[in-house]
């Protein structure tokens, strides 16, 4: 049974009309009030569930974007930075520390770098 389609007024009217003869007017009113209270609480819970579902969908989209776009982008940037660092390190003279290495002009240069 779909609780969204229940006519709570009809249910309460049915309780008040049919149960008074068995359990008394006060008990029938209490039951009617309890049905209304349960119905309202159920509506609130359904609204919260829908809201939580929407937040979960948004979070899933964010995680997917993070995994597919952001992380690979940062990995690419990190790899580029490592390559640039390695190139810059390779350009510094290992003998005298000059940048860029002057090779043949370096008084310490004797063939290949070590």
GUZA-429236 format. One record per residue (C-alpha): residue number from 1; x, y, z. Coordinates in Angstrom, 3 decimals. Layout:
<rs>
   resi          u          v          w
    NUM          X          Y          Z
...
</rs>
This chain:
<rs>
   resi          u          v          w
      1      0.000      0.000      0.000
      2      1.332      3.408     -0.939
      3      1.214      5.642      2.120
      4      1.254      8.744     -0.034
      5     -2.149      7.840     -1.443
      6     -3.884      7.239      1.893
      7     -6.658      9.684      2.674
      8     -5.924     10.099      6.352
      9     -9.199     11.917      6.912
     10    -11.163      8.958      5.571
     11     -9.217      6.567      7.781
     12     -9.833      8.693     10.856
     13    -13.531      9.055      9.975
     14    -13.760      5.276      9.613
     15    -12.151      4.776     13.012
     16    -14.486      7.276     14.687
     17    -17.597      5.764     13.056
     18    -16.808      2.070     13.397
     19    -14.831      1.673     16.603
     20    -16.793      3.839     19.044
     21    -19.268      1.061     19.708
     22    -16.455     -1.381     20.565
     23    -13.939      0.698     22.491
     24    -15.688      3.922     23.338
     25    -15.533      7.451     22.017
     26    -12.300      8.459     23.814
     27    -10.375      5.412     22.585
     28    -11.627      5.978     19.033
     29    -10.462      9.617     19.197
     30     -7.069      8.509     20.540
     31     -6.735      5.969     17.724
     32     -7.698      8.604     15.168
     33     -5.143     11.057     16.585
     34     -2.497      8.325     16.601
     35     -3.186      7.523     12.936
     36     -2.799     11.212     12.053
     37      0.438     11.431     14.048
     38      1.882      8.316     12.386
     39      0.877      9.611      8.973
     40      2.603     12.968      9.585
     41      5.753     11.309     10.934
     42      5.810      9.020      7.904
     43      5.557     12.036      5.575
     44      8.489     13.684      7.374
     45     10.584     10.521      7.116
     46      9.793     10.159      3.417
     47     10.798     13.786      2.834
     48     14.061     13.227      4.727
     49     14.720     10.059      2.727
     50     14.188     11.925     -0.549
     51     16.509     14.690      0.626
     52     19.157     12.159      1.667
     53     18.826     10.410     -1.681
     54     19.330     13.701     -3.512
     55     22.415     14.465     -1.400
     56     23.771     10.971     -2.075
     57     23.332     11.466     -5.822
     58     25.151     14.797     -5.628
     59     27.950     13.198     -3.621
     60     28.234     10.366     -6.151
     61     28.582     12.920     -8.956
     62     31.275     14.763     -6.995
     63     33.206     11.539     -6.337
     64     32.956     10.558    -10.005
     65     34.250     13.981    -11.085
     66     37.041     13.721     -8.515
     67     38.070     10.292     -9.771
     68     37.743     11.029    -13.480
     69     38.818     14.675    -13.753
     70     40.519     16.107    -10.693
     71     42.823     13.245     -9.681
     72     44.118     12.604    -13.215
     73     44.661     16.351    -13.638
     74     46.753     16.540    -10.486
     75     48.669     13.406    -11.447
     76     49.470     14.989    -14.803
     77     50.605     18.200    -13.099
     78     52.755     16.238    -10.635
     79     54.373     14.248    -13.447
     80     55.045     17.470    -15.385
     81     56.585     19.074    -12.293
     82     58.811     16.029    -11.790
     83     59.958     16.174    -15.427
     84     60.693     19.916    -15.132
     85     62.555     19.333    -11.874
     86     64.602     16.568    -13.460
     87     65.378     18.773    -16.481
     88     66.384     21.673    -14.244
     89     68.492     19.406    -12.077
     90     70.158     18.046    -15.201
     91     70.973     21.583    -16.353
     92     72.840     22.480    -13.154
     93     76.549     21.859    -13.392
     94     77.469     19.012    -11.092
     95     81.003     20.302    -10.813
     96     80.679     23.970    -10.010
     97     76.901     24.368     -9.446
     98     76.417     26.950    -12.217
     99     73.064     27.197    -13.883
    100     72.875     26.479    -16.705
    101     75.893     24.258    -17.032
    102     78.478     25.846    -19.356
    103     80.094     22.492    -20.115
    104     83.266     23.305    -22.034
    105     83.611     26.730    -20.388
    106     83.453     25.209    -16.927
    107     86.886     24.899    -15.399
    108     85.778     21.663    -13.768
    109     84.281     20.088    -16.864
    110     86.234     17.008    -17.958
    111     84.077     15.130    -20.433
    112     80.840     13.560    -19.149
    113     79.124     14.727    -15.992
    114     79.333     12.429    -13.023
</rs>
